[in-house]
């Protein structure tokens, strides 16, 4: 069933007109005695397997990716994080819980777990409560600012016959065994000093990645955690971030780093890493999981001026085999060239946690072409693509399935910046990139331009014979119609049905 259609039925259950309105009323509905009636009707529509429908709806329409860097945890990435958790964990602290994806992934692997879920965005609290209550989970939900230490509201969920009961309560923060967190990537913050493990550290104001790590461990009172972070978080350029990492190093807290594939999140292609925190870690396991994935095709919302457009997009996911391979690599400490290696913590520090300095790259018995030749070939392709520029109205582009091409062009050019940086370092020419498609708001605009003054695009060369064939066809039709018109007019003249002398003022010439 289509997301919009299902969402409309759900809104009718809760007697609201929009997902935004539902986010406001859900907490009040869920603390009512008759909330089970609402939840039962909800399950009747979406089914047990569709319990996350409202989570999808929220991500689709309301997620604040610009301000709060919200991009909710992909299910399979949550399952990987859950699989990396120790077996003896009983209570989990989910910092930056969002709508509960990470907590739910852990609960699905062990339904005896209890949870403490913090979330800053008040609009998502209702969906978080709903997702946990639907599964009859035991949890504390906190609407608060973890970095600032501020609590606005807290709720206690207690398992019942079918659904958890929900009560607004004061927070009594329990000690937790493990932190799981997918914090907002590179979020700016106030950069206040943090007392941790007998010393003061101040993560930079430019991003709060380490602030979330350290604050979460302090709040949960634990030395165990699994954090989903941007791919470069462990080897940043910032000296203050290096110092934050050094605190973790000195306390032997870094146990493993798993480098994930890109294109896993709904609205960003960014690559991530799973940082595994554990006490007394004398060895660090590195796993390059970037090429260890399956593929899934699903609907995706467009960005910016295309925000109401929906198209199909390919996402990378981790199936059970992918996840099992990662868990085994860390547990066994095995060395598989190109995939994983476990080293002493001093070795990891000496290599600045750079995976390519640790994981052995397999040697292939193939002859590789010179980079300059490859770049020249690529630029030749780009040149050919860029000879012909298409400027097209957004509505027309959608009709002819051109929106995906526009997004792909933008993504490729963004990734090109990183590639060109490396090519400059190697002294090679840069890649020029794609500039062949521009979306326009001008009604009905559809314009091809040959941008190369010296040559004609090959597609034009292929089109011209078809164009001439079409013109010849139209010319033949024109000749036939003109001949038909001529014969008709001649007959009218010859029979005297039309007197052109009257039309020309009596002039017989």
C-alpha positions as CSV (number, residue, x, y, z in Angstrom):
1,X,0.0,0.0,0.0
2,X,1.3,3.5,-0.8
3,X,2.8,5.4,2.1
4,X,0.5,8.4,1.6
5,X,-2.6,6.3,1.4
6,X,-1.8,4.3,4.5
7,X,-0.7,7.5,6.4
8,X,-4.2,9.0,5.6
9,X,-5.9,6.0,7.2
10,X,-3.7,6.3,10.2
11,X,-4.4,10.0,10.6
12,X,-8.1,9.2,10.6
13,X,-7.6,6.8,13.5
14,X,-6.0,9.5,15.6
15,X,-8.5,12.1,14.3
16,X,-5.9,14.5,12.9
17,X,-5.2,16.0,9.5
18,X,-1.5,15.8,9.1
19,X,1.6,14.0,10.3
20,X,2.8,17.2,11.9
21,X,-0.4,17.5,13.9
22,X,-0.1,13.8,14.9
23,X,3.4,14.4,16.3
24,X,1.9,17.0,18.7
25,X,-1.0,14.9,20.0
26,X,0.5,11.4,20.2
27,X,2.1,11.7,23.7
28,X,-1.3,12.8,25.2
29,X,-3.1,10.0,23.4
30,X,-0.6,7.3,24.5
31,X,-1.0,8.2,28.2
32,X,-4.8,7.8,28.0
33,X,-6.4,4.6,29.4
34,X,-8.1,3.9,26.0
35,X,-4.8,4.1,24.1
36,X,-4.9,0.3,23.4
37,X,-8.0,0.9,21.2
38,X,-6.0,3.3,19.0
39,X,-3.0,1.0,18.8
40,X,-5.1,-2.0,17.9
41,X,-6.8,-0.2,15.1
42,X,-3.3,1.0,13.9
43,X,-2.0,-2.6,13.9
44,X,-5.1,-3.7,12.0
45,X,-4.2,-1.3,9.1
46,X,-0.4,-1.7,8.9
47,X,0.0,-5.2,10.4
48,X,2.7,-6.3,12.9
49,X,5.4,-6.1,10.2
50,X,4.3,-2.5,9.3
51,X,4.6,-1.1,12.8
52,X,7.2,1.4,11.6
53,X,4.9,3.0,9.1
54,X,4.6,6.3,11.0
55,X,8.4,6.3,11.5
56,X,8.6,6.2,7.7
57,X,6.0,8.9,7.4
58,X,7.9,11.2,9.8
59,X,11.2,10.7,8.0
60,X,9.5,11.3,4.7
61,X,7.8,14.6,5.5
62,X,9.1,16.1,8.8
63,X,12.8,15.2,9.4
64,X,14.9,18.3,9.9
65,X,18.1,17.4,8.0
66,X,19.3,20.9,7.7
67,X,18.9,22.1,11.3
68,X,19.2,19.0,13.5
69,X,21.1,16.8,10.9
70,X,18.3,14.3,11.2
71,X,18.7,11.2,9.1
72,X,17.3,8.2,10.8
73,X,19.3,5.0,11.2
74,X,18.8,2.5,8.4
75,X,17.3,-0.8,9.7
76,X,20.2,-3.0,8.6
77,X,22.8,-0.6,10.1
78,X,20.8,-0.8,13.4
79,X,20.9,-4.6,13.2
80,X,24.7,-4.5,12.7
81,X,25.0,-2.2,15.8
82,X,22.8,-4.6,17.8
83,X,24.9,-7.6,16.7
84,X,28.0,-5.9,17.9
85,X,26.6,-5.6,21.4
86,X,27.9,-7.9,24.2
87,X,25.7,-10.9,25.1
88,X,25.4,-10.0,28.8
89,X,23.8,-6.6,28.3
90,X,20.5,-5.9,30.2
91,X,20.0,-2.2,29.9
92,X,20.7,0.0,26.9
93,X,21.1,3.8,26.7
94,X,20.0,5.1,23.3
95,X,21.3,8.6,22.9
96,X,19.7,10.6,20.1
97,X,17.0,7.9,19.8
98,X,15.0,9.5,17.0
99,X,12.0,7.3,16.4
100,X,13.7,4.3,18.1
101,X,15.3,2.4,15.2
102,X,18.5,1.5,17.1
103,X,16.6,0.5,20.3
104,X,14.1,-1.6,18.3
105,X,17.0,-3.4,16.4
106,X,18.5,-4.4,19.8
107,X,15.2,-5.4,21.2
108,X,14.5,-7.6,18.2
109,X,17.6,-9.6,19.1
110,X,16.8,-9.8,22.8
111,X,13.3,-8.9,23.9
112,X,14.3,-9.0,27.6
113,X,16.3,-5.8,27.3
114,X,15.3,-2.5,29.0
115,X,16.0,0.9,27.4
116,X,16.6,4.5,28.2
117,X,16.0,6.7,25.1
118,X,17.0,10.3,24.9
119,X,15.8,12.6,22.1
120,X,16.0,16.4,21.6
121,X,13.3,16.9,18.9
122,X,10.0,17.2,20.6
123,X,8.2,16.5,17.3
124,X,9.5,12.9,17.2
125,X,8.9,12.0,20.9
126,X,5.3,10.8,20.1
127,X,6.5,8.5,17.3
128,X,9.3,7.2,19.6
129,X,6.7,6.4,22.4
130,X,4.4,4.8,19.8
131,X,7.1,2.5,18.3
132,X,8.2,1.3,21.7
133,X,4.6,0.9,23.1
134,X,3.5,-1.1,20.0
135,X,6.3,-3.7,20.8
136,X,5.4,-3.9,24.5
137,X,8.9,-2.7,25.5
138,X,10.2,-1.7,28.9
139,X,11.7,1.8,28.6
140,X,12.3,5.3,29.9
141,X,11.9,8.0,27.2
142,X,13.5,11.4,27.9
143,X,12.7,14.5,25.9
144,X,15.9,16.5,26.6
145,X,19.1,18.0,25.4
146,X,21.9,15.5,26.2
147,X,24.8,17.9,25.5
148,X,23.3,20.6,27.7
149,X,22.1,18.2,30.4
150,X,18.5,19.6,30.1
151,X,15.4,17.5,30.6
152,X,12.0,18.8,29.5
153,X,9.8,15.7,30.0
154,X,10.3,12.0,30.7
155,X,8.0,9.0,30.3
156,X,8.0,5.5,31.6
157,X,6.9,2.5,29.5
158,X,5.8,-0.7,31.3
159,X,5.0,-3.9,29.4
160,X,1.3,-4.9,29.5
161,X,-0.8,-7.6,28.0
162,X,-0.3,-6.4,24.4
163,X,1.1,-2.9,24.5
164,X,3.3,-1.0,26.9
165,X,1.5,1.5,29.3
166,X,2.9,5.0,29.0
167,X,3.1,7.4,32.0
168,X,4.7,10.8,32.3
169,X,7.1,10.6,35.2
170,X,10.1,12.3,36.7
171,X,13.5,10.9,35.6
172,X,15.5,8.7,37.8
173,X,18.4,7.8,35.5
174,X,19.5,4.2,36.0
175,X,23.0,2.9,35.3
176,X,23.0,1.3,31.8
177,X,25.2,-1.5,30.5
178,X,25.7,-0.2,27.0
179,X,25.3,2.9,24.9
180,X,24.0,2.7,21.3
181,X,23.9,5.9,19.4
182,X,23.6,7.4,15.9
183,X,24.2,11.0,16.8
184,X,23.7,13.9,14.3
185,X,26.8,14.1,12.2
186,X,29.1,17.1,12.6
187,X,26.5,19.1,14.6
188,X,27.6,22.5,15.9
189,X,27.4,23.0,19.6
190,X,28.5,25.3,22.4
191,X,31.9,23.5,23.0
192,X,31.8,23.4,26.8
193,X,34.5,21.5,28.7
194,X,33.6,17.9,29.8
195,X,35.1,16.1,32.8
196,X,35.8,12.6,31.8
197,X,38.0,9.9,33.3
198,X,39.9,12.3,35.5
199,X,40.6,15.0,32.9
200,X,38.9,17.8,31.0
201,X,38.3,17.6,27.3
202,X,36.5,20.1,25.0
203,X,35.3,18.8,21.7
204,X,35.3,21.5,19.0
205,X,32.4,23.8,18.4
206,X,32.4,22.8,14.7
207,X,31.0,19.4,15.5
208,X,29.7,17.5,18.5
209,X,30.7,13.9,17.4
210,X,33.0,13.3,20.4
211,X,30.8,15.4,22.7
212,X,28.0,12.8,22.1
213,X,30.3,9.9,22.6
214,X,31.7,11.2,25.9
215,X,28.4,12.7,27.3
216,X,26.6,9.4,26.5
217,X,29.1,7.2,28.3
218,X,29.0,9.6,31.3
219,X,25.2,9.7,31.4
220,X,24.8,6.0,31.1
221,X,27.7,5.4,33.6
222,X,29.3,2.7,31.4
223,X,32.4,2.0,29.4
224,X,30.6,0.1,26.7
225,X,29.1,1.6,23.5
226,X,28.4,1.3,19.8
227,X,28.4,4.6,17.9
228,X,27.5,5.2,14.3
229,X,29.7,8.1,13.1
230,X,30.9,9.8,9.9
231,X,33.7,7.8,8.2
232,X,36.5,10.2,9.2
233,X,35.6,10.7,12.8
234,X,38.5,8.7,14.2
235,X,41.2,10.4,12.1
236,X,40.1,14.0,11.9
237,X,42.1,17.1,11.0
238,X,41.2,18.9,14.2
239,X,43.8,18.8,17.0
240,X,41.0,19.1,19.6
241,X,39.3,16.0,18.1
242,X,42.6,14.2,18.2
243,X,42.8,15.0,21.9
244,X,39.3,13.7,22.5
245,X,40.3,10.4,20.8
246,X,43.4,10.3,22.8
247,X,41.3,10.2,26.0
248,X,39.6,7.1,24.7
249,X,43.0,5.7,23.8
250,X,44.6,6.3,27.2
251,X,41.7,4.6,28.9
252,X,41.8,1.6,26.5
253,X,38.2,2.1,25.4
254,X,38.5,1.6,21.6
255,X,37.8,-2.0,20.7
256,X,36.8,-2.0,17.0
257,X,36.1,0.2,14.0
258,X,33.8,-1.0,11.2
259,X,33.8,1.0,8.0
260,X,30.4,0.9,6.4
261,X,29.2,1.3,2.8
262,X,27.8,4.6,1.5
263,X,24.2,5.0,0.2
264,X,22.7,3.4,3.2
265,X,20.8,6.4,4.6
266,X,17.6,7.9,3.1
267,X,18.9,11.3,2.4
268,X,22.7,11.2,2.3
269,X,25.2,9.0,0.5
270,X,27.8,9.6,3.3
271,X,29.9,6.7,4.5
272,X,29.9,5.9,8.2
273,X,31.8,3.8,10.7
274,X,30.7,1.9,13.8
275,X,32.9,2.7,16.7
276,X,32.8,-0.1,19.3
277,X,33.7,1.0,22.8
278,X,34.7,-1.6,25.4
279,X,36.8,-1.5,28.7
280,X,40.4,-2.7,28.9
281,X,40.8,-3.0,25.1
282,X,44.4,-3.8,24.4
283,X,43.6,-4.7,20.7
284,X,41.6,-2.9,18.0
285,X,39.8,-4.7,15.2
286,X,39.5,-2.9,11.9
287,X,36.8,-4.1,9.5
288,X,36.4,-2.6,6.0
289,X,32.7,-3.5,5.4
290,X,32.3,-1.0,2.5
291,X,32.0,-3.7,-0.2
292,X,30.1,-6.2,2.0
293,X,26.5,-5.4,1.2
294,X,23.3,-6.4,-0.5
295,X,21.1,-4.0,-2.5
296,X,17.5,-2.8,-2.0
297,X,15.3,-0.6,-4.3
298,X,12.8,1.7,-2.5
299,X,10.9,5.0,-2.9
300,X,12.8,8.1,-2.0
301,X,11.8,11.8,-1.5
302,X,13.5,14.4,-3.5
303,X,15.5,17.3,-2.1
304,X,15.0,21.0,-2.1
305,X,12.8,22.1,-5.0
306,X,12.0,18.5,-5.7
307,X,10.9,17.8,-2.1
308,X,7.5,16.6,-3.1
309,X,8.7,14.4,-5.8
310,X,9.2,10.7,-5.2
311,X,11.5,8.4,-7.2
312,X,13.1,5.0,-7.0
313,X,16.6,4.8,-5.5
314,X,19.1,2.0,-4.9
315,X,20.2,1.5,-1.3
316,X,22.9,-0.7,0.2
317,X,21.9,-2.9,3.1
318,X,23.4,-5.5,5.3
319,X,21.8,-8.9,5.3
320,X,22.4,-11.6,7.9
321,X,25.5,-13.0,6.1
322,X,27.1,-9.5,5.9
323,X,26.5,-8.8,9.6
324,X,27.7,-12.3,10.6
325,X,30.9,-11.8,8.7
326,X,31.7,-8.6,10.6
327,X,30.9,-10.1,14.0
328,X,33.1,-13.1,13.3
329,X,36.0,-10.9,12.2
330,X,36.0,-9.0,15.4
331,X,35.4,-11.9,17.7
332,X,38.1,-14.1,16.1
333,X,40.7,-11.3,15.5
334,X,41.3,-12.8,12.0
335,X,43.3,-11.2,9.3
336,X,41.7,-11.2,5.9
337,X,43.5,-9.0,3.4
338,X,41.3,-6.2,2.1
339,X,38.6,-6.9,4.8
340,X,39.8,-7.1,8.4
341,X,42.7,-7.1,10.8
342,X,43.2,-6.9,14.6
343,X,46.2,-5.0,15.9
344,X,47.6,-3.9,19.2
345,X,46.3,-0.5,20.3
346,X,49.7,1.1,20.0
347,X,49.8,0.0,16.3
348,X,46.4,1.6,15.7
349,X,47.5,4.9,17.4
350,X,50.8,4.9,15.4
351,X,48.8,4.5,12.2
352,X,46.3,7.3,13.3
353,X,43.5,4.8,12.9
354,X,43.8,4.9,9.1
355,X,42.4,1.6,7.8
356,X,44.5,1.5,4.7
357,X,47.7,1.6,6.9
358,X,46.4,-1.4,8.9
359,X,44.2,-3.6,6.7
360,X,46.4,-5.4,4.2
361,X,45.5,-4.6,0.7
362,X,45.6,-7.8,-1.5
363,X,47.9,-7.8,-4.5
364,X,46.2,-8.5,-7.7
365,X,48.0,-10.1,-10.6
366,X,46.7,-7.6,-13.1
367,X,48.3,-4.9,-15.1
368,X,47.0,-1.5,-14.2
369,X,46.8,1.4,-16.6
370,X,48.5,4.7,-15.8
371,X,46.2,7.1,-13.9
372,X,46.7,9.8,-16.5
373,X,45.4,7.5,-19.2
374,X,42.3,6.6,-17.1
375,X,41.7,10.3,-16.4
376,X,42.0,11.2,-20.0
377,X,39.5,8.5,-21.0
378,X,37.1,9.7,-18.3
379,X,37.4,13.3,-19.4
380,X,36.9,12.3,-23.0
381,X,33.6,10.7,-21.9
382,X,32.7,13.8,-19.8
383,X,33.5,16.0,-22.8
384,X,31.2,13.9,-25.1
385,X,28.4,14.0,-22.5
386,X,28.8,17.7,-21.9
387,X,28.7,18.7,-25.6
388,X,24.9,18.5,-25.5
389,X,23.3,20.4,-22.6
390,X,19.6,19.8,-21.8
391,X,17.7,22.5,-20.0
392,X,14.3,21.2,-19.0
393,X,11.3,22.2,-16.9
394,X,11.0,20.2,-13.7
395,X,7.5,18.9,-14.6
396,X,8.6,17.8,-18.0
397,X,11.7,16.2,-16.4
398,X,9.5,14.2,-14.0
399,X,7.3,13.0,-16.9
400,X,10.3,11.7,-18.8
401,X,12.1,10.2,-15.7
402,X,14.9,12.8,-15.8
403,X,14.9,13.7,-12.1
404,X,17.0,10.7,-11.2
405,X,19.6,11.7,-13.8
406,X,19.7,15.2,-12.3
407,X,20.2,13.9,-8.8
408,X,22.9,11.4,-10.0
409,X,24.7,14.2,-11.8
410,X,24.8,16.2,-8.5
411,X,25.9,13.3,-6.4
412,X,28.7,12.3,-8.9
413,X,30.0,15.9,-9.0
414,X,30.0,16.1,-5.2
415,X,32.0,12.8,-5.0
416,X,34.3,14.2,-7.7
417,X,35.7,16.8,-5.3
418,X,37.3,14.1,-3.1
419,X,38.6,12.2,-6.2
420,X,40.1,15.4,-7.6
421,X,41.8,16.2,-4.3
422,X,43.6,12.9,-4.5
423,X,44.5,13.4,-8.2
424,X,46.0,16.8,-7.4
425,X,48.1,15.1,-4.7
426,X,49.3,12.6,-7.3
427,X,50.1,15.3,-9.9
428,X,47.5,14.1,-12.3
429,X,44.9,16.1,-14.3
430,X,41.5,16.6,-12.6
431,X,38.2,15.1,-13.8
432,X,35.9,17.7,-15.3
433,X,32.6,16.1,-14.3
434,X,29.1,16.2,-15.7
435,X,27.3,19.4,-16.7
436,X,24.8,18.1,-19.2
437,X,21.4,18.6,-17.4
438,X,19.9,21.6,-15.8
439,X,16.4,21.7,-14.2
440,X,14.3,24.8,-14.9
441,X,11.2,26.3,-13.4
442,X,10.2,28.0,-16.7
443,X,6.9,26.5,-17.8
444,X,7.3,23.9,-20.6
445,X,11.0,24.7,-21.2
446,X,12.8,22.0,-23.1
447,X,16.1,23.1,-24.8
448,X,19.1,21.2,-26.3
449,X,22.3,23.2,-26.7
450,X,25.5,21.9,-28.5
451,X,28.1,23.3,-26.1
452,X,31.2,22.3,-28.1
453,X,32.1,24.8,-30.8
454,X,34.5,22.4,-32.6
455,X,32.4,19.2,-32.7
456,X,28.8,17.9,-32.7
457,X,27.6,15.5,-30.0
458,X,27.4,11.9,-31.2
459,X,23.8,11.7,-30.0
460,X,23.0,14.6,-32.4
461,X,24.8,12.8,-35.2
462,X,22.6,9.8,-34.5
463,X,19.5,11.9,-34.2
464,X,20.1,14.0,-37.4
465,X,19.3,11.1,-39.8
466,X,16.1,10.4,-37.8
467,X,15.4,14.1,-37.9
468,X,15.9,14.2,-41.7
469,X,13.8,11.1,-42.2
470,X,11.0,12.7,-40.2
471,X,11.4,15.9,-42.2
472,X,11.3,14.0,-45.5
473,X,8.1,12.3,-44.3
474,X,6.5,15.6,-43.3
475,X,7.6,17.1,-46.7
476,X,6.0,14.2,-48.5
477,X,2.8,14.7,-46.5
478,X,3.0,18.4,-47.2
479,X,3.4,17.8,-51.0
480,X,0.4,15.5,-51.0
481,X,-1.8,18.0,-49.1
482,X,-0.7,20.9,-51.3
483,X,-1.4,18.8,-54.5
484,X,-4.8,17.9,-53.0
485,X,-5.5,21.6,-52.2
486,X,-4.3,22.7,-55.7
487,X,-6.7,20.2,-57.4
488,X,-9.6,21.2,-55.2
489,X,-9.1,24.9,-55.9
490,X,-8.6,24.3,-59.6
491,X,-11.9,22.4,-59.8
492,X,-13.7,25.3,-58.0
493,X,-12.2,27.8,-60.4
494,X,-13.0,25.8,-63.5
495,X,-16.6,25.2,-62.4
496,X,-17.1,28.9,-61.7
497,X,-17.9,28.3,-58.0
498,X,-15.2,30.8,-57.1
499,X,-14.8,34.0,-59.0
500,X,-11.4,35.5,-58.2
501,X,-12.1,38.7,-60.2
502,X,-14.5,39.8,-57.4
503,X,-11.9,39.0,-54.8
504,X,-9.3,41.1,-56.7
505,X,-11.4,44.2,-57.5
506,X,-12.1,43.2,-61.1
507,X,-8.5,43.0,-62.2
508,X,-8.2,40.0,-64.6
509,X,-4.5,40.1,-64.7
